[in-house]
Amino acid sequence: MLLQVLGTAAGGGLPQWNCACPGCAGARAHPERRRRHACLALRAGPDRWYVVNATPDIGEQIEGCPDLLPAPGPAADTRRSPLAGVVLTDAELDHTLGIARLREARDGFDVLATAPVTGAVRDRLGLGAVLGPYTKVRWRELTGTARELDDGSTVTVSAVPVSAKRPRYASGTGPEAPVWSVALRLRDTAGGRTVLYAPALAAWTDAFEAAAREADVLFVDGTFWDDEEPRRSGFGTDTATGMGHLPVTGPGGTADRLARLPGRCLYTHLNNTNPLGDPGAEQHRHLADLGLEVARDGMVIEL
């Protein structure tokens, strides 16, 4: 299984266009700190790739990943892309707006999502009707049962429910269900290796614990360093957990839990207020002492 990290930032990116917090100011002064929206590219087979979540940065993320670029060839094939589809962990705007940017797809593309997420993105956002005149979008249901990521692929995907939190635009639509936000369990049936991708994590459930213990590599929600970060930063009145994100440290934090797991653990989906956005911050040393990492844009992982 081959993965490339295309982005590691939470909604707004780093820097966020309308923010001058220390994290955003630091990223503007030091371009190496910039992070695109959290996204993962996964090879499903020869010249067949999927992205996990389609962010507002999707065009730039594709351009930064040579394996996702169309290969030169005869004029009739110049727009044949290796990008076969998108897998969604939720219906949040920072994970779905990039679907509209894929309208030029000559052969169409697949979107795998749970039923509530499909209803929100296809119908509530209207992307089904909007994209229909441009390309063919094939909507496939994502459930807790493993299914092939692509026809003939040795990689399977299944959903581990983590939250019933729905995006604001979908308020009052669809059932109240924990599959509004899921972690993705990606397994290579040929080699038996497993990746768990959880950019949003509202609760550490027994099901998530079981999936995390089986994972060889785990990407987990690193939105906020501690629970009071949103309040302390002055952009919200809710705590991190109140916003649907377990913090990295403190009561209810994930770091100590991750340190006890056998697999490689990396944080992703960093908010612009999170001190981990600065590679020189002392918080990185704390994580390193626990055997934990922060994912980097562009890093490649092969299992």
PASEBA-1860 file (N, C-alpha, C; in nm, 3 decimals):
! residues 303
1> MLLQVLGT> 0.085/-0.119/0.000/0.000/0.000/0.000/0.089/0.124/0.000 ~ 0.057/0.217/-0.089/0.136/0.339/-0.100/0.047/0.459/-0.071 ~ 0.093/0.545/0.021/0.019/0.664/0.061/0.106/0.787/0.044 ~ 0.044/0.899/0.005/0.113/1.027/0.010/0.026/1.128/0.081 ~ 0.083/1.196/0.178/0.011/1.298/0.253/0.009/1.427/0.171 ~ -0.110/1.469/0.131/-0.124/1.589/0.048/-0.151/1.715/0.129 ~ -0.190/1.700/0.254/-0.216/1.815/0.339/-0.242/1.770/0.480 ~ -0.220/1.861/0.576/-0.230/1.824/0.718/-0.298/1.932/0.802
9> AAGGGLPQ> -0.360/2.032/0.738/-0.421/2.142/0.812/-0.571/2.124/0.827 ~ -0.625/2.182/0.932/-0.770/2.185/0.952/-0.832/2.292/0.862 ~ -0.963/2.313/0.875/-1.034/2.409/0.790/-0.970/2.547/0.793 ~ -0.951/2.603/0.675/-0.886/2.733/0.663/-0.741/2.723/0.621 ~ -0.679/2.607/0.646/-0.539/2.590/0.609/-0.447/2.669/0.701 ~ -0.319/2.663/0.672/-0.218/2.739/0.746/-0.123/2.804/0.647 ~ -0.129/2.938/0.633/-0.213/3.031/0.709/-0.357/3.035/0.657 ~ -0.446/3.081/0.743/-0.585/3.104/0.703/-0.595/3.245/0.648
17> WNCACPGC> -0.668/3.261/0.539/-0.667/3.386/0.462/-0.705/3.509/0.544 ~ -0.790/3.495/0.646/-0.838/3.612/0.720/-0.787/3.615/0.863 ~ -0.673/3.551/0.889/-0.625/3.538/1.027/-0.481/3.584/1.039 ~ -0.454/3.655/1.149/-0.317/3.700/1.178/-0.272/3.651/1.314 ~ -0.323/3.533/1.355/-0.279/3.474/1.481/-0.130/3.438/1.470 ~ -0.064/3.408/1.581/0.078/3.375/1.573/0.109/3.261/1.475 ~ 0.020/3.161/1.468/0.044/3.051/1.376/0.039/3.095/1.231 ~ -0.062/3.176/1.195/-0.074/3.222/1.057/0.035/3.321/1.022
25> AGARAHPE> 0.065/3.413/1.115/0.172/3.509/1.090/0.306/3.436/1.072 ~ 0.328/3.334/1.153/0.452/3.257/1.142/0.462/3.184/1.009 ~ 0.349/3.130/0.960/0.350/3.059/0.833/0.372/3.154/0.716 ~ 0.325/3.278/0.729/0.350/3.376/0.622/0.496/3.418/0.621 ~ 0.556/3.429/0.738/0.696/3.470/0.746/0.791/3.355/0.713 ~ 0.744/3.232/0.737/0.828/3.114/0.714/0.748/3.016/0.627 ~ 0.760/3.025/0.495/0.678/2.944/0.404/0.686/2.794/0.429 ~ 0.795/2.747/0.488/0.806/2.602/0.515/0.704/2.555/0.619
33> RRRRHACL> 0.642/2.648/0.689/0.540/2.611/0.787/0.401/2.600/0.726 ~ 0.385/2.640/0.603/0.253/2.637/0.540/0.203/2.493/0.529 ~ 0.074/2.477/0.550/0.010/2.346/0.540/-0.119/2.359/0.460 ~ -0.139/2.267/0.369/-0.266/2.262/0.296/-0.366/2.178/0.374 ~ -0.493/2.187/0.332/-0.599/2.116/0.402/-0.571/1.965/0.406 ~ -0.610/1.902/0.517/-0.581/1.760/0.539/-0.638/1.672/0.428 ~ -0.550/1.594/0.368/-0.589/1.509/0.255/-0.483/1.401/0.240 ~ -0.526/1.284/0.197/-0.438/1.170/0.179/-0.461/1.111/0.042
41> ALRAGPDR> -0.354/1.078/-0.031/-0.366/1.008/-0.159/-0.328/0.863/-0.138 ~ -0.404/0.773/-0.200/-0.385/0.630/-0.180/-0.386/0.559/-0.314 ~ -0.284/0.477/-0.339/-0.279/0.401/-0.464/-0.366/0.276/-0.453 ~ -0.465/0.266/-0.543/-0.556/0.151/-0.543/-0.509/0.043/-0.638 ~ -0.425/0.078/-0.733/-0.376/-0.016/-0.833/-0.290/0.059/-0.932 ~ -0.239/-0.008/-1.034/-0.156/0.059/-1.135/-0.230/0.179/-1.198 ~ -0.173/0.296/-1.182/-0.229/0.419/-1.239/-0.372/0.444/-1.192 ~ -0.405/0.401/-1.071/-0.538/0.423/-1.013/-0.519/0.472/-0.870
49> WYVVNATP> -0.557/0.598/-0.846/-0.540/0.660/-0.716/-0.672/0.717/-0.666 ~ -0.688/0.718/-0.535/-0.800/0.784/-0.469/-0.745/0.887/-0.370 ~ -0.821/0.993/-0.349/-0.786/1.086/-0.243/-0.889/1.073/-0.131 ~ -0.840/1.082/-0.010/-0.928/1.082/0.106/-0.959/1.228/0.138 ~ -1.083/1.265/0.110/-1.136/1.401/0.121/-1.085/1.489/0.006 ~ -1.176/1.567/-0.048/-1.146/1.657/-0.160/-1.152/1.799/-0.106 ~ -1.037/1.857/-0.084/-1.029/1.986/-0.015/-1.030/2.102/-0.114 ~ -1.046/2.225/-0.064/-1.035/2.342/-0.152/-0.899/2.352/-0.221
57> DIGEQIEG> -0.799/2.282/-0.169/-0.664/2.285/-0.226/-0.640/2.173/-0.326 ~ -0.743/2.100/-0.367/-0.723/1.975/-0.440/-0.641/1.993/-0.568 ~ -0.663/2.103/-0.642/-0.586/2.125/-0.764/-0.437/2.136/-0.738 ~ -0.401/2.217/-0.638/-0.261/2.235/-0.602/-0.203/2.107/-0.543 ~ -0.284/2.032/-0.468/-0.236/1.908/-0.410/-0.205/1.804/-0.518 ~ -0.290/1.798/-0.619/-0.263/1.706/-0.732/-0.135/1.748/-0.804 ~ -0.119/1.877/-0.827/0.001/1.924/-0.897/0.128/1.894/-0.819 ~ 0.116/1.883/-0.686/0.233/1.855/-0.604/0.263/1.708/-0.585
65> CPDLLPAP> 0.182/1.621/-0.648/0.201/1.476/-0.635/0.216/1.417/-0.775 ~ 0.338/1.390/-0.821/0.360/1.343/-0.958/0.277/1.221/-0.995 ~ 0.249/1.132/-0.900/0.172/1.012/-0.931/0.027/1.043/-0.968 ~ -0.021/1.161/-0.934/-0.159/1.199/-0.965/-0.171/1.278/-1.095 ~ -0.059/1.306/-1.159/-0.061/1.388/-1.280/-0.088/1.302/-1.404 ~ -0.157/1.359/-1.503/-0.178/1.286/-1.629/-0.045/1.267/-1.700 ~ -0.030/1.150/-1.759/0.095/1.122/-1.829/0.087/1.170/-1.973 ~ 0.198/1.220/-2.030/0.198/1.259/-2.171/0.163/1.140/-2.260
73> GPAADTRR> 0.094/1.167/-2.370/0.057/1.060/-2.461/-0.010/1.117/-2.584 ~ -0.077/1.034/-2.661/-0.149/1.082/-2.780/-0.250/1.189/-2.742 ~ -0.284/1.273/-2.837/-0.374/1.385/-2.811/-0.505/1.339/-2.748 ~ -0.553/1.222/-2.787/-0.681/1.173/-2.736/-0.674/1.136/-2.588 ~ -0.551/1.117/-2.537/-0.536/1.071/-2.399/-0.476/1.176/-2.308 ~ -0.461/1.297/-2.352/-0.390/1.397/-2.272/-0.464/1.431/-2.142 ~ -0.593/1.401/-2.134/-0.668/1.431/-2.011/-0.710/1.306/-1.936 ~ -0.638/1.198/-1.957/-0.665/1.076/-1.881/-0.589/1.084/-1.749
81> SPLAGVVL> -0.662/1.097/-1.639/-0.601/1.118/-1.508/-0.595/0.987/-1.428 ~ -0.488/0.970/-1.348/-0.482/0.854/-1.258/-0.582/0.864/-1.143 ~ -0.641/0.984/-1.122/-0.733/1.002/-1.010/-0.866/0.935/-1.041 ~ -0.897/0.828/-0.966/-1.018/0.750/-0.991/-1.134/0.793/-0.902 ~ -1.105/0.854/-0.788/-1.216/0.889/-0.701/-1.175/0.951/-0.570 ~ -1.278/0.972/-0.487/-1.265/1.040/-0.359/-1.333/0.954/-0.253 ~ -1.272/0.943/-0.137/-1.335/0.880/-0.022/-1.353/0.988/0.084 ~ -1.475/1.002/0.136/-1.505/1.109/0.231/-1.515/1.053/0.373
89> TDAELDHT> -1.452/1.124/0.467/-1.468/1.088/0.608/-1.588/1.157/0.670 ~ -1.636/1.265/0.607/-1.748/1.342/0.660/-1.797/1.436/0.552 ~ -1.890/1.524/0.587/-1.948/1.616/0.489/-1.904/1.761/0.510 ~ -1.803/1.784/0.592/-1.758/1.920/0.620/-1.708/1.987/0.493 ~ -1.726/2.119/0.485/-1.691/2.192/0.364/-1.543/2.180/0.329 ~ -1.456/2.180/0.430/-1.313/2.172/0.399/-1.272/2.035/0.347 ~ -1.363/1.938/0.354/-1.334/1.804/0.301/-1.412/1.771/0.175 ~ -1.499/1.861/0.130/-1.587/1.829/0.017/-1.588/1.932/-0.095
97> LGIARLRE> -1.549/2.056/-0.068/-1.558/2.161/-0.172/-1.472/2.128/-0.293 ~ -1.367/2.051/-0.274/-1.280/2.017/-0.386/-1.346/1.926/-0.488 ~ -1.457/1.861/-0.451/-1.527/1.776/-0.548/-1.569/1.859/-0.669 ~ -1.613/1.983/-0.646/-1.655/2.068/-0.757/-1.539/2.100/-0.850 ~ -1.417/2.101/-0.798/-1.300/2.131/-0.880/-1.262/2.014/-0.971 ~ -1.325/1.901/-0.952/-1.295/1.785/-1.036/-1.390/1.774/-1.155 ~ -1.462/1.880/-1.185/-1.564/1.876/-1.291/-1.505/1.847/-1.428 ~ -1.376/1.871/-1.449/-1.315/1.845/-1.580/-1.285/1.698/-1.604
105> ARDGFDVL> -1.311/1.612/-1.504/-1.277/1.470/-1.517/-1.343/1.409/-1.641 ~ -1.262/1.368/-1.737/-1.315/1.320/-1.865/-1.396/1.192/-1.849 ~ -1.346/1.102/-1.766/-1.411/0.972/-1.749/-1.495/0.965/-1.623 ~ -1.520/1.079/-1.559/-1.593/1.079/-1.435/-1.508/1.029/-1.319 ~ -1.568/1.016/-1.202/-1.496/0.966/-1.085/-1.596/0.916/-0.982 ~ -1.546/0.835/-0.889/-1.627/0.778/-0.782/-1.619/0.865/-0.658 ~ -1.726/0.866/-0.580/-1.725/0.925/-0.447/-1.780/0.821/-0.351 ~ -1.698/0.779/-0.256/-1.740/0.683/-0.153/-1.767/0.759/-0.025
113> ATAPVTGA> -1.888/0.742/0.030/-1.927/0.812/0.151/-2.041/0.738/0.219 ~ -2.059/0.761/0.349/-2.172/0.703/0.418/-2.301/0.767/0.366 ~ -2.413/0.702/0.392/-2.541/0.749/0.338/-2.575/0.892/0.380 ~ -2.562/0.930/0.509/-2.592/1.070/0.545/-2.500/1.170/0.477 ~ -2.372/1.135/0.464/-2.277/1.226/0.400/-2.309/1.241/0.252 ~ -2.342/1.131/0.185/-2.381/1.140/0.044/-2.502/1.229/0.027 ~ -2.603/1.212/0.113/-2.722/1.296/0.103/-2.691/1.443/0.121 ~ -2.601/1.474/0.214/-2.566/1.614/0.238/-2.489/1.674/0.121
121> VRDRLGLG> -2.389/1.601/0.072/-2.301/1.655/-0.032/-2.369/1.655/-0.168 ~ -2.431/1.544/-0.203/-2.494/1.533/-0.335/-2.620/1.617/-0.346 ~ -2.703/1.616/-0.239/-2.834/1.680/-0.247/-2.839/1.815/-0.179 ~ -2.794/1.823/-0.054/-2.802/1.950/0.020/-2.708/2.054/-0.042 ~ -2.583/2.016/-0.066/-2.491/2.107/-0.134/-2.522/2.118/-0.283 ~ -2.591/2.019/-0.335/-2.630/2.021/-0.475/-2.522/1.981/-0.572 ~ -2.416/1.915/-0.524/-2.306/1.883/-0.614/-2.345/1.778/-0.718 ~ -2.445/1.696/-0.688/-2.492/1.600/-0.788/-2.548/1.671/-0.909
129> AVLGPYTK> -2.636/1.768/-0.886/-2.697/1.842/-0.996/-2.598/1.937/-1.062 ~ -2.512/1.997/-0.983/-2.416/2.094/-1.036/-2.316/2.027/-1.130 ~ -2.267/1.909/-1.092/-2.164/1.843/-1.171/-2.219/1.761/-1.286 ~ -2.349/1.728/-1.280/-2.409/1.645/-1.384/-2.383/1.690/-1.526 ~ -2.394/1.819/-1.557/-2.369/1.863/-1.695/-2.223/1.857/-1.737 ~ -2.131/1.835/-1.641/-1.988/1.841/-1.672/-1.922/1.703/-1.677 ~ -1.957/1.618/-1.582/-1.890/1.488/-1.572/-1.982/1.391/-1.499 ~ -1.944/1.266/-1.497/-2.026/1.165/-1.431/-1.966/1.132/-1.295
137> VRWRELTG> -2.044/1.157/-1.191/-2.002/1.122/-1.055/-2.077/0.997/-1.012 ~ -2.003/0.895/-0.976/-2.062/0.768/-0.932/-2.057/0.762/-0.779 ~ -2.174/0.769/-0.715/-2.183/0.773/-0.570/-2.190/0.630/-0.516 ~ -2.095/0.590/-0.433/-2.089/0.456/-0.378/-2.098/0.463/-0.225 ~ -2.175/0.373/-0.166/-2.197/0.380/-0.021/-2.081/0.318/0.056 ~ -2.040/0.389/0.159/-1.934/0.344/0.249/-2.000/0.296/0.378 ~ -1.968/0.175/0.421/-2.026/0.118/0.541/-1.916/0.057/0.627 ~ -1.958/-0.012/0.733/-1.862/-0.079/0.819/-1.810/-0.209/0.762
145> TARELDDG> -1.865/-0.251/0.650/-1.820/-0.374/0.583/-1.713/-0.340/0.480 ~ -1.601/-0.409/0.487/-1.491/-0.381/0.395/-1.533/-0.409/0.251 ~ -1.496/-0.319/0.160/-1.520/-0.337/0.018/-1.399/-0.293/-0.059 ~ -1.382/-0.346/-0.179/-1.268/-0.306/-0.262/-1.274/-0.157/-0.290 ~ -1.160/-0.092/-0.277/-1.154/0.049/-0.308/-1.180/0.074/-0.455 ~ -1.131/-0.017/-0.539/-1.146/-0.006/-0.683/-1.162/-0.148/-0.738 ~ -1.219/-0.161/-0.854/-1.238/-0.294/-0.912/-1.104/-0.367/-0.923 ~ -1.095/-0.483/-0.860/-0.973/-0.561/-0.867/-0.863/-0.516/-0.774
153> STVTVSAV> -0.887/-0.412/-0.693/-0.784/-0.360/-0.604/-0.764/-0.453/-0.485 ~ -0.641/-0.461/-0.437/-0.614/-0.538/-0.315/-0.636/-0.454/-0.190 ~ -0.672/-0.327/-0.207/-0.698/-0.238/-0.094/-0.848/-0.234/-0.068 ~ -0.887/-0.259/0.056/-1.027/-0.248/0.094/-1.045/-0.129/0.187 ~ -1.168/-0.077/0.194/-1.199/0.037/0.279/-1.327/0.008/0.355 ~ -1.331/0.048/0.481/-1.451/0.038/0.563/-1.453/0.155/0.660 ~ -1.571/0.182/0.715/-1.591/0.298/0.800/-1.601/0.258/0.946 ~ -1.535/0.334/1.033/-1.548/0.319/1.177/-1.615/0.446/1.229
161> PVSAKRPR> -1.741/0.440/1.273/-1.811/0.561/1.317/-1.739/0.628/1.434 ~ -1.726/0.761/1.426/-1.661/0.834/1.535/-1.741/0.953/1.585 ~ -1.843/0.998/1.509/-1.916/1.117/1.554/-2.048/1.132/1.479 ~ -2.147/1.185/1.550/-2.276/1.218/1.489/-2.282/1.365/1.451 ~ -2.170/1.436/1.463/-2.168/1.578/1.431/-2.182/1.599/1.282 ~ -2.278/1.681/1.244/-2.299/1.712/1.103/-2.258/1.857/1.077 ~ -2.226/1.891/0.952/-2.191/2.031/0.922/-2.310/2.122/0.938 ~ -2.284/2.250/0.958/-2.392/2.345/0.983/-2.492/2.351/0.869
169> YASGTGPE> -2.446/2.339/0.745/-2.537/2.351/0.632/-2.634/2.234/0.624 ~ -2.601/2.124/0.693/-2.686/2.006/0.690/-2.773/1.993/0.815 ~ -2.779/2.099/0.893/-2.861/2.095/1.014/-3.006/2.062/0.980 ~ -3.063/1.964/1.054/-3.202/1.929/1.033/-3.227/1.833/0.919 ~ -3.120/1.784/0.854/-3.138/1.690/0.743/-3.082/1.555/0.781 ~ -3.147/1.450/0.735/-3.097/1.315/0.757/-3.108/1.271/0.901 ~ -3.080/1.144/0.927/-3.094/1.088/1.061/-2.981/1.130/1.154 ~ -3.008/1.129/1.284/-2.901/1.145/1.382/-2.827/1.013/1.388
177> APVWSVAL> -2.705/1.010/1.342/-2.632/0.884/1.334/-2.484/0.909/1.351 ~ -2.412/0.814/1.412/-2.267/0.833/1.433/-2.186/0.826/1.305 ~ -2.250/0.794/1.192/-2.174/0.783/1.067/-2.167/0.915/0.990 ~ -2.204/1.026/1.054/-2.180/1.155/0.990/-2.031/1.181/0.979 ~ -1.952/1.129/1.072/-1.807/1.141/1.065/-1.747/1.005/1.100 ~ -1.658/0.957/1.015/-1.602/0.824/1.035/-1.450/0.828/1.021 ~ -1.387/0.728/1.081/-1.247/0.698/1.050/-1.247/0.594/0.939 ~ -1.148/0.598/0.855/-1.138/0.502/0.745/-1.036/0.394/0.778
185> RLRDTAGG> -1.080/0.270/0.764/-0.990/0.156/0.782/-0.952/0.105/0.644 ~ -0.827/0.124/0.607/-0.774/0.086/0.477/-0.683/-0.035/0.494 ~ -0.714/-0.142/0.424/-0.637/-0.265/0.443/-0.588/-0.319/0.309 ~ -0.463/-0.355/0.306/-0.404/-0.421/0.189/-0.419/-0.571/0.208 ~ -0.509/-0.632/0.134/-0.537/-0.774/0.153/-0.421/-0.862/0.108 ~ -0.336/-0.809/0.023/-0.221/-0.888/-0.023/-0.115/-0.899/0.086 ~ -0.088/-0.788/0.153/0.016/-0.790/0.256/-0.037/-0.791/0.398 ~ -0.168/-0.766/0.414/-0.229/-0.768/0.546/-0.204/-0.644/0.629
193> RTVLYAPA> -0.148/-0.540/0.571/-0.118/-0.417/0.645/-0.241/-0.326/0.646 ~ -0.255/-0.249/0.755/-0.375/-0.167/0.775/-0.339/-0.025/0.814 ~ -0.413/0.071/0.758/-0.401/0.212/0.793/-0.536/0.259/0.846 ~ -0.534/0.336/0.953/-0.656/0.398/1.006/-0.640/0.549/0.995 ~ -0.735/0.613/0.926/-0.727/0.757/0.901/-0.845/0.825/0.969 ~ -0.817/0.907/1.070/-0.922/0.970/1.151/-0.891/1.118/1.171 ~ -0.918/1.203/1.071/-0.886/1.346/1.085/-0.978/1.421/1.180 ~ -1.094/1.363/1.212/-1.185/1.421/1.311/-1.226/1.310/1.406
201> LAAWTDAF> -1.208/1.334/1.535/-1.236/1.230/1.634/-1.303/1.295/1.755 ~ -1.433/1.267/1.770/-1.509/1.329/1.878/-1.508/1.246/2.005 ~ -1.489/1.115/1.991/-1.489/1.027/2.108/-1.405/0.904/2.078 ~ -1.336/0.856/2.182/-1.253/0.736/2.168/-1.339/0.617/2.210 ~ -1.408/0.559/2.114/-1.502/0.451/2.143/-1.431/0.316/2.145 ~ -1.502/0.214/2.193/-1.445/0.079/2.193/-1.414/0.034/2.050 ~ -1.503/0.069/1.955/-1.481/0.030/1.816/-1.356/0.097/1.760 ~ -1.337/0.225/1.796/-1.218/0.294/1.748/-1.093/0.236/1.813
209> EAAAREAD> -1.100/0.205/1.941/-0.986/0.145/2.010/-0.945/0.015/1.943 ~ -1.044/-0.069/1.909/-1.014/-0.197/1.846/-0.947/-0.176/1.710 ~ -1.000/-0.082/1.631/-0.943/-0.054/1.500/-0.803/0.005/1.513 ~ -0.784/0.090/1.613/-0.653/0.154/1.633/-0.548/0.051/1.672 ~ -0.585/-0.047/1.751/-0.490/-0.149/1.796/-0.447/-0.240/1.682 ~ -0.531/-0.252/1.580/-0.498/-0.338/1.466/-0.420/-0.264/1.359 ~ -0.414/-0.132/1.367/-0.354/-0.052/1.260/-0.202/-0.053/1.266 ~ -0.141/-0.067/1.150/0.004/-0.053/1.139/0.045/0.094/1.136
217> VLFVDGTF> -0.041/0.177/1.076/-0.021/0.322/1.073/-0.153/0.388/1.106 ~ -0.148/0.488/1.193/-0.269/0.558/1.236/-0.249/0.709/1.222 ~ -0.336/0.772/1.143/-0.342/0.918/1.135/-0.460/0.962/1.220 ~ -0.437/1.052/1.316/-0.544/1.088/1.408/-0.557/1.240/1.421 ~ -0.675/1.280/1.461/-0.713/1.420/1.478/-0.616/1.495/1.570 ~ -0.547/1.594/1.514/-0.458/1.679/1.593/-0.502/1.824/1.586 ~ -0.632/1.847/1.570/-0.682/1.983/1.549/-0.635/2.079/1.657 ~ -0.655/2.041/1.783/-0.620/2.130/1.894/-0.524/2.062/1.991
225> WDDEEPRR> -0.429/2.140/2.043/-0.333/2.088/2.138/-0.399/2.053/2.271 ~ -0.486/2.140/2.323/-0.557/2.111/2.447/-0.701/2.158/2.435 ~ -0.782/2.125/2.533/-0.926/2.147/2.523/-0.965/2.294/2.523 ~ -0.886/2.379/2.589/-0.920/2.521/2.601/-0.866/2.606/2.487 ~ -0.796/2.544/2.393/-0.732/2.622/2.286/-0.829/2.711/2.209 ~ -0.948/2.665/2.168/-1.039/2.755/2.095/-1.078/2.878/2.176 ~ -1.107/2.859/2.304/-1.144/2.972/2.390/-1.026/3.065/2.413 ~ -0.911/3.006/2.442/-0.792/3.085/2.470/-0.749/3.167/2.349
233> SGFGTDTA> -0.772/3.111/2.230/-0.733/3.181/2.107/-0.833/3.288/2.067 ~ -0.951/3.286/2.127/-1.047/3.393/2.106/-1.134/3.380/1.983 ~ -1.137/3.261/1.919/-1.221/3.250/1.799/-1.348/3.170/1.823 ~ -1.368/3.122/1.946/-1.489/3.045/1.973/-1.518/3.040/2.121 ~ -1.640/2.997/2.153/-1.680/2.983/2.292/-1.684/2.838/2.336 ~ -1.671/2.746/2.242/-1.670/2.604/2.274/-1.528/2.555/2.302 ~ -1.518/2.446/2.376/-1.390/2.378/2.393/-1.362/2.295/2.269 ~ -1.245/2.234/2.265/-1.212/2.145/2.152/-1.312/2.030/2.144
241> TGMGHLPV> -1.338/1.966/2.258/-1.432/1.855/2.257/-1.572/1.902/2.222 ~ -1.607/2.024/2.262/-1.737/2.080/2.225/-1.750/2.102/2.077 ~ -1.637/2.118/2.009/-1.636/2.136/1.863/-1.621/2.003/1.789 ~ -1.618/1.892/1.864/-1.610/1.760/1.800/-1.470/1.710/1.774 ~ -1.370/1.761/1.852/-1.232/1.719/1.832/-1.167/1.689/1.967 ~ -1.127/1.566/1.989/-1.051/1.535/2.109/-0.916/1.607/2.102 ~ -0.874/1.671/2.211/-0.744/1.740/2.208/-0.628/1.641/2.212 ~ -0.510/1.692/2.181/-0.391/1.608/2.185/-0.354/1.575/2.329
249> TGPGGTAD> -0.356/1.676/2.418/-0.312/1.657/2.557/-0.419/1.703/2.654 ~ -0.394/1.677/2.783/-0.486/1.717/2.888/-0.594/1.613/2.909 ~ -0.691/1.642/2.996/-0.800/1.548/3.022/-0.872/1.510/2.892 ~ -0.886/1.382/2.870/-0.950/1.335/2.747/-0.862/1.339/2.625 ~ -0.735/1.376/2.643/-0.644/1.387/2.529/-0.607/1.252/2.470 ~ -0.558/1.254/2.347/-0.530/1.130/2.275/-0.385/1.084/2.283 ~ -0.294/1.174/2.322/-0.151/1.138/2.315/-0.117/1.016/2.400 ~ -0.164/1.013/2.524/-0.131/0.900/2.611/-0.191/0.771/2.558
257> RLARLPGR> -0.311/0.778/2.499/-0.373/0.659/2.442/-0.293/0.608/2.321 ~ -0.252/0.702/2.235/-0.176/0.663/2.116/-0.041/0.602/2.153 ~ 0.020/0.654/2.259/0.152/0.606/2.299/0.149/0.459/2.338 ~ 0.032/0.407/2.372/0.021/0.267/2.413/-0.010/0.174/2.296 ~ -0.028/0.229/2.178/-0.063/0.147/2.062/0.063/0.092/1.995 ~ 0.051/-0.023/1.929/0.170/-0.084/1.867/0.211/-0.021/1.734 ~ 0.118/0.047/1.665/0.146/0.100/1.532/0.213/0.237/1.534 ~ 0.249/0.284/1.416/0.306/0.417/1.399/0.192/0.519/1.403
265> CLYTHLNN> 0.203/0.621/1.487/0.094/0.718/1.507/0.138/0.858/1.467 ~ 0.057/0.921/1.383/0.088/1.056/1.335/-0.035/1.145/1.351 ~ -0.013/1.269/1.390/-0.122/1.366/1.400/-0.138/1.441/1.268 ~ -0.263/1.469/1.234/-0.295/1.548/1.115/-0.411/1.640/1.147 ~ -0.453/1.722/1.050/-0.568/1.813/1.068/-0.541/1.915/1.177 ~ -0.426/1.984/1.169/-0.386/2.083/1.268/-0.455/2.217/1.242 ~ -0.517/2.273/1.347/-0.574/2.406/1.335/-0.463/2.510/1.332 ~ -0.492/2.628/1.278/-0.389/2.731/1.268/-0.345/2.784/1.405
273> TNPLGDPG> -0.424/2.758/1.510/-0.388/2.801/1.645/-0.304/2.698/1.719 ~ -0.289/2.580/1.663/-0.217/2.472/1.729/-0.066/2.499/1.725 ~ 0.001/2.500/1.839/0.146/2.526/1.837/0.226/2.424/1.757 ~ 0.168/2.306/1.729/0.238/2.206/1.650/0.262/2.253/1.506 ~ 0.194/2.360/1.465/0.219/2.416/1.333/0.358/2.473/1.318 ~ 0.423/2.502/1.430/0.562/2.551/1.431/0.653/2.431/1.455 ~ 0.734/2.392/1.358/0.819/2.273/1.375/0.920/2.288/1.488 ~ 0.945/2.409/1.534/1.040/2.429/1.643/0.975/2.437/1.780
281> AEQHRHLA> 0.843/2.422/1.787/0.773/2.434/1.915/0.810/2.319/2.008 ~ 0.815/2.349/2.138/0.854/2.247/2.236/0.754/2.131/2.243 ~ 0.631/2.154/2.197/0.530/2.047/2.200/0.572/1.927/2.115 ~ 0.652/1.951/2.012/0.700/1.839/1.930/0.789/1.745/2.011 ~ 0.868/1.802/2.101/0.955/1.718/2.184/0.872/1.631/2.279 ~ 0.762/1.689/2.328/0.674/1.611/2.415/0.618/1.491/2.341 ~ 0.575/1.511/2.217/0.522/1.400/2.139/0.631/1.299/2.106 ~ 0.750/1.348/2.071/0.861/1.258/2.037/0.896/1.168/2.155
289> DLGLEVAR> 0.889/1.221/2.276/0.916/1.141/2.395/0.815/1.027/2.411 ~ 0.695/1.046/2.355/0.591/0.944/2.361/0.594/0.852/2.239 ~ 0.686/0.878/2.147/0.696/0.797/2.026/0.594/0.836/1.920 ~ 0.543/0.960/1.926/0.440/1.007/1.833/0.499/1.110/1.738 ~ 0.432/1.129/1.623/0.479/1.220/1.519/0.367/1.314/1.476 ~ 0.407/1.418/1.406/0.314/1.507/1.335/0.337/1.484/1.186 ~ 0.232/1.450/1.114/0.245/1.427/0.970/0.287/1.555/0.899 ~ 0.360/1.541/0.789/0.408/1.653/0.711/0.348/1.649/0.571
297> DGMVIEL> 0.314/1.764/0.518/0.268/1.770/0.380/0.376/1.711/0.289 ~ 0.335/1.621/0.201/0.426/1.564/0.104/0.493/1.435/0.147 ~ 0.479/1.395/0.271/0.546/1.272/0.314/0.482/1.150/0.248 ~ 0.565/1.050/0.220/0.522/0.927/0.155/0.539/0.811/0.252 ~ 0.438/0.724/0.259/0.444/0.607/0.346/0.411/0.483/0.262 ~ 0.499/0.387/0.262/0.475/0.262/0.191/0.474/0.147/0.292 ~ 0.369/0.067/0.285/0.355/-0.046/0.377/0.366/-0.177/0.298
END
